[in-house]
């Protein structure tokens, strides 16, 4: 999946560059390459990338629930106690 995303991203970048390269001589084809490459990037590559990065994660871990707020408070309290011990007096 990673290599497919990378290949499609490279194809999209090359398509945009090629479109700008041929645009002075063939404006219609240049616009077609640029537009289709941008569409490929946003409509195919971006959703594949987001799916690939989030497929094994739980959304509940990133939601602000009471349990997660308490965990954050405990974590912050333990860090503030540790930093007080390490400061020179």
Steps between C-alpha positions, in 0.01 A plus 500: 500500500784737587666451164173544312441832676856611427468399134171687457642807675803501271274457197290794614805724549648397165165565331478852643859575397442361149181704472684821583776400258268454201257779590676776295477297178179302562284682756206256482713191560703677768185592689373144461818352648508750785133453586500123482821479706357726770178298501703179531686648794197621690239240411711182504838552666380702800219259606733200452764670714251585775363145500851354509601715799181443704406139422634344824412780741207543728317830475403464866863559600485847344160607633475726801316278748494524879739207524751662265478833682582324828795325334631833372465659845682211665775519241539876543502471879768231495714711263466810717604301809803358316606841374481645854731223627756566227524878539797628704416707804 
